[in-house]
Amino acid sequence: MSRLVPALCLGLPLLTACTGGLVDTEVRLRLDDPTATGSGLSEAAACGVDAAACTPTDLSGRIYSGGAMWGELGPDAWEITMLGATDDVILDPSVDMGGELAFSLVEQTVLAGRYAAPDPGDEARPISRMEFNFDWLDATFTLPDGSPLAGEWVLRTVFVEEAHAPDVQGVMMQGDKLIRRADDATFWWCDKDACSPDAGALAAAPMFEPALTDAPAAGEGNPNYRSFAVPLSEPLSLTGDALRQPDGAWTAVFDMTDAVSLSVPPAHLDGAAQLLAAAHLALDADAAPISVSLGFEAGE
């Protein structure tokens, strides 16, 4: 996401004069899935034996920055970067990398946030989508009885140039895909034939998502990340005056129906390497099944 405000407004000393200051807020992230519970995954959520897609029962990971575009996309849009590790990231998420905000949709994570207040105004402007810079996303899904790999699995997709995590041996790079059974402590790297917690032990290079390794177009946000854009399931319009009130609350309810696609049906998967090759997280914001219902309660 690129910040669409005058360059002089990016400096903290000038923030109050340019934007009216930083506004404290709260962001609740949760999953729109009645089959998911905080204590485990429901059998009703399992993918069909011949399914071409699965609905994750959790989406978790680590956020570097995230927010929503207020106003029609273009030079007049205002970027509400409500999630970021520091004020510098909130003011300009297009530089640096390394997220610090962990979340889980099934646990209904509540994150404290801040964003640069827009100019005053009663005119309502639309919000059409949310955009995030994730270090990685973990999609948990269940393969059904009747599949040789029946059980719960976690697919990790890496969106940042470089990242470290306690459940991965080695350095994760942009575009990497990893997998583990839900009850395993460590993710596996896989080539087309085998998997290992040690990428160096594989006979060939680990699998990756080609769409996430292409060079971004000039000026498209933070060059260290591939942004994850999520369209709103229903339109939301807010006024500048509402956004300027402190202590407002956002609720983002994610619909993950069929968000993990499978190029090979579960009935024909017989190894973790084959599963990782077949499983992909939906990444195209224009065609992907993932959407979010965004709500906002203004502060007083």
C-alpha positions as CSV (number, residue, x, y, z in Angstrom):
1,M,0.0,0.0,0.0
2,S,1.4,3.4,-0.8
3,R,0.5,6.4,1.3
4,L,-1.5,8.9,-0.8
5,V,-0.9,12.1,1.3
6,P,1.3,15.1,0.6
7,A,5.0,14.3,1.1
8,L,5.3,17.0,3.8
9,C,2.7,15.2,5.9
10,L,4.9,12.1,6.3
11,G,7.1,13.7,9.0
12,L,5.9,13.3,12.5
13,P,6.6,17.0,13.5
14,L,4.2,18.1,10.8
15,L,1.6,15.4,11.4
16,T,-0.8,17.5,13.5
17,A,-0.8,20.4,11.0
18,C,-1.3,18.1,8.0
19,T,-3.7,15.5,9.2
20,G,-5.1,16.4,12.6
21,G,-2.9,13.8,14.4
22,L,-2.9,10.1,14.9
23,V,-6.2,8.5,16.0
24,D,-6.3,5.6,18.4
25,T,-8.5,2.7,17.4
26,E,-9.2,-1.0,17.9
27,V,-9.3,-3.6,15.2
28,R,-11.0,-7.0,15.7
29,L,-10.2,-9.7,13.2
30,R,-12.4,-12.8,13.1
31,L,-13.5,-15.6,10.8
32,D,-17.0,-15.9,9.4
33,D,-17.2,-19.7,9.8
34,P,-19.8,-21.3,12.2
35,T,-17.9,-24.6,12.0
36,A,-14.8,-23.2,13.6
37,T,-14.3,-23.1,17.4
38,G,-11.6,-21.8,19.6
39,S,-10.8,-25.3,20.9
40,G,-10.4,-27.2,17.6
41,L,-11.7,-27.8,14.1
42,S,-15.1,-29.2,13.3
43,E,-15.4,-32.3,11.2
44,A,-18.1,-30.5,9.3
45,A,-15.4,-28.2,7.9
46,A,-13.5,-31.0,6.1
47,C,-13.0,-30.7,2.4
48,G,-14.9,-33.2,0.2
49,V,-13.0,-36.2,-1.0
50,D,-13.3,-35.0,-4.6
51,A,-13.2,-31.3,-3.8
52,A,-11.3,-28.7,-5.9
53,A,-11.2,-26.3,-3.0
54,C,-11.2,-26.2,0.8
55,T,-12.6,-23.7,3.3
56,P,-9.9,-22.9,5.9
57,T,-11.1,-23.1,9.5
58,D,-8.4,-20.6,10.6
59,L,-6.3,-18.0,9.0
60,S,-3.4,-16.8,11.1
61,G,0.0,-15.2,10.6
62,R,2.0,-12.0,11.2
63,I,1.1,-8.5,10.0
64,Y,3.6,-5.7,9.1
65,S,0.9,-3.2,8.2
66,G,-2.7,-3.2,7.2
67,G,-5.7,-1.0,6.6
68,A,-8.3,0.3,4.2
69,M,-8.5,2.8,1.3
70,W,-11.0,5.6,2.0
71,G,-12.5,7.2,-1.1
72,E,-12.4,6.2,-4.8
73,L,-9.0,4.6,-5.7
74,G,-6.8,7.3,-7.2
75,P,-4.9,10.4,-6.2
76,D,-7.6,11.6,-3.8
77,A,-7.9,8.3,-1.8
78,W,-6.8,8.3,1.8
79,E,-5.0,5.3,3.2
80,I,-6.2,4.4,6.7
81,T,-3.3,2.4,7.9
82,M,-4.7,1.3,11.2
83,L,-2.3,-1.6,11.8
84,G,1.5,-1.1,12.1
85,A,4.3,-1.8,14.6
86,T,5.3,1.9,15.0
87,D,4.0,5.4,14.1
88,D,6.5,5.5,11.3
89,V,5.0,2.4,9.7
90,I,1.5,3.8,10.1
91,L,2.5,7.0,8.4
92,D,4.4,5.3,5.6
93,P,4.0,1.5,5.3
94,S,6.0,1.6,1.9
95,V,9.4,1.2,3.6
96,D,11.2,-1.3,5.8
97,M,9.8,-4.8,6.7
98,G,9.3,-7.1,9.6
99,G,5.9,-7.5,11.2
100,E,5.2,-7.6,14.9
101,L,1.4,-8.2,15.0
102,A,0.4,-11.9,15.3
103,F,-3.2,-12.8,14.7
104,S,-5.6,-15.7,14.4
105,L,-9.1,-15.4,12.9
106,V,-10.4,-18.3,14.9
107,E,-9.3,-16.7,18.1
108,Q,-10.9,-13.4,17.1
109,T,-7.8,-11.4,17.6
110,V,-8.2,-7.8,18.9
111,L,-5.4,-5.5,17.9
112,A,-4.7,-1.9,19.2
113,G,-4.1,0.4,16.3
114,R,-3.7,4.0,15.2
115,Y,-4.1,5.8,11.9
116,A,-3.5,9.3,10.4
117,A,-6.7,11.3,10.7
118,P,-8.1,12.7,7.4
119,D,-9.2,16.3,6.9
120,P,-12.6,17.2,8.5
121,G,-15.7,16.7,6.4
122,D,-19.3,15.5,6.5
123,E,-19.1,14.0,3.0
124,A,-19.2,10.2,3.1
125,R,-16.6,8.4,1.1
126,P,-16.6,4.6,0.2
127,I,-14.2,1.9,1.4
128,S,-14.0,-0.8,-1.2
129,R,-11.2,-3.1,0.1
130,M,-8.7,-3.8,2.8
131,E,-5.0,-4.3,2.1
132,F,-2.4,-6.0,4.2
133,N,1.3,-6.5,4.2
134,F,1.7,-9.9,5.8
135,D,5.0,-11.5,6.6
136,W,3.2,-14.8,6.2
137,L,-0.3,-16.4,6.2
138,D,-1.1,-19.8,7.6
139,A,-4.3,-21.4,6.3
140,T,-5.6,-24.4,8.4
141,F,-7.8,-26.8,6.5
142,T,-9.0,-30.4,7.0
143,L,-8.7,-33.3,4.5
144,P,-11.5,-35.8,4.9
145,D,-11.7,-39.5,5.8
146,G,-11.2,-41.3,2.5
147,S,-8.1,-39.3,1.7
148,P,-4.7,-41.0,2.4
149,L,-3.8,-37.7,4.1
150,A,-7.0,-37.3,6.2
151,G,-6.6,-34.8,9.0
152,E,-5.8,-31.2,9.7
153,W,-3.1,-29.4,7.8
154,V,-1.6,-25.9,7.8
155,L,-0.4,-24.2,4.6
156,R,2.1,-21.3,5.0
157,T,2.6,-18.7,2.3
158,V,5.3,-16.1,2.6
159,F,4.7,-12.5,1.4
160,V,7.8,-10.7,2.6
161,E,11.3,-10.6,1.2
162,E,12.8,-12.4,4.2
163,A,11.4,-13.7,7.5
164,H,12.3,-15.9,10.5
165,A,9.8,-17.8,12.7
166,P,10.2,-20.1,15.7
167,D,8.4,-22.9,13.9
168,V,10.6,-22.9,10.8
169,Q,14.2,-24.0,10.5
170,G,16.1,-21.6,8.3
171,V,15.1,-18.3,6.5
172,M,11.8,-18.0,4.7
173,M,11.9,-16.0,1.5
174,Q,9.2,-14.3,-0.5
175,G,7.0,-16.8,-2.3
176,D,8.0,-19.8,-0.2
177,K,5.3,-22.4,0.6
178,L,5.6,-24.7,3.6
179,I,3.3,-27.2,5.2
180,R,2.8,-29.2,8.4
181,R,0.2,-31.3,10.1
182,A,-1.8,-29.2,12.5
183,D,-0.4,-31.1,15.5
184,D,3.3,-30.8,14.4
185,A,5.5,-28.1,15.9
186,T,7.6,-27.4,12.8
187,F,6.8,-26.6,9.2
188,W,8.2,-28.7,6.3
189,W,9.9,-27.5,3.2
190,C,9.1,-29.8,0.2
191,D,10.5,-30.4,-3.3
192,K,8.4,-32.4,-5.7
193,D,9.4,-35.7,-4.2
194,A,10.0,-35.2,-0.4
195,C,9.6,-33.0,2.6
196,S,12.0,-32.0,5.4
197,P,12.2,-29.5,8.2
198,D,15.6,-28.6,6.8
199,A,15.4,-27.1,3.3
200,G,19.1,-27.9,2.7
201,A,18.3,-31.6,3.1
202,L,16.1,-31.6,0.0
203,A,17.4,-32.9,-3.3
204,A,15.9,-29.9,-5.2
205,A,14.8,-26.4,-4.5
206,P,11.8,-26.0,-2.2
207,M,8.4,-25.2,-3.7
208,F,7.2,-21.7,-4.1
209,E,4.4,-19.6,-5.4
210,P,5.6,-18.0,-8.7
211,A,3.0,-15.2,-8.5
212,L,4.7,-13.9,-5.4
213,T,8.2,-13.8,-6.8
214,D,7.5,-11.5,-9.8
215,A,8.9,-8.0,-9.5
216,P,6.2,-5.5,-8.4
217,A,5.3,-2.7,-10.7
218,A,7.0,0.6,-9.9
219,G,5.3,2.6,-7.2
220,E,3.0,-0.2,-6.0
221,G,3.5,0.0,-2.2
222,N,6.3,-1.5,-0.2
223,P,8.8,-3.3,-2.5
224,N,9.7,-5.8,0.3
225,Y,6.1,-7.2,0.3
226,R,3.4,-8.5,-2.0
227,S,0.3,-6.9,-0.7
228,F,-2.7,-9.1,0.1
229,A,-5.9,-7.2,-1.0
230,V,-9.3,-8.3,0.2
231,P,-12.5,-6.9,-1.3
232,L,-15.4,-5.9,0.9
233,S,-18.4,-8.1,0.6
234,E,-20.7,-5.1,1.2
235,P,-20.0,-1.4,0.6
236,L,-19.1,0.8,3.6
237,S,-19.1,4.6,3.5
238,L,-17.7,6.9,6.3
239,T,-17.3,10.6,6.8
240,G,-14.0,12.3,7.6
241,D,-15.5,13.6,10.8
242,A,-16.4,10.1,12.0
243,L,-12.8,8.9,11.2
244,R,-11.3,11.7,13.2
245,Q,-13.0,10.7,16.4
246,P,-10.6,8.8,18.7
247,D,-11.3,5.3,20.1
248,G,-13.4,4.0,17.3
249,A,-13.6,0.3,16.6
250,W,-13.2,-1.7,13.4
251,T,-14.5,-5.3,12.9
252,A,-13.2,-7.3,9.9
253,V,-15.1,-10.6,9.4
254,F,-13.3,-12.7,6.8
255,D,-15.2,-15.1,4.6
256,M,-12.7,-17.8,3.6
257,T,-15.0,-20.1,1.6
258,D,-13.0,-22.2,-0.8
259,A,-9.9,-20.0,-0.1
260,V,-7.5,-23.0,-0.5
261,S,-7.6,-24.4,-4.0
262,L,-6.6,-28.0,-4.8
263,S,-5.3,-29.0,-8.2
264,V,-5.6,-32.6,-7.1
265,P,-8.6,-33.9,-5.2
266,P,-8.0,-35.1,-1.6
267,A,-8.8,-38.7,-2.6
268,H,-5.8,-38.8,-4.9
269,L,-3.2,-37.1,-2.6
270,D,-0.8,-39.6,-1.0
271,G,2.1,-37.6,0.4
272,A,2.8,-34.2,2.0
273,A,4.9,-33.1,-1.0
274,Q,2.0,-33.9,-3.4
275,L,-0.4,-32.0,-1.1
276,L,1.9,-28.9,-1.0
277,A,2.2,-29.0,-4.8
278,A,-1.6,-29.2,-5.2
279,A,-2.6,-26.6,-2.5
280,H,-2.6,-22.9,-3.1
281,L,-4.0,-19.9,-1.1
282,A,-6.3,-17.7,-3.2
283,L,-4.2,-14.6,-4.1
284,D,-6.1,-12.7,-6.8
285,A,-8.2,-10.1,-5.1
286,D,-10.4,-9.6,-8.2
287,A,-11.2,-13.3,-8.6
288,A,-10.5,-14.9,-5.2
289,P,-13.3,-16.2,-3.0
290,I,-11.9,-14.4,0.0
291,S,-13.8,-11.3,1.1
292,V,-14.3,-9.3,4.3
293,S,-17.3,-7.7,5.9
294,L,-15.9,-4.4,7.4
295,G,-17.7,-2.6,10.2
296,F,-16.8,0.6,12.0
297,E,-18.1,2.1,15.2
298,A,-17.1,5.7,15.7
299,G,-15.7,6.9,19.0
300,E,-17.3,9.4,21.2
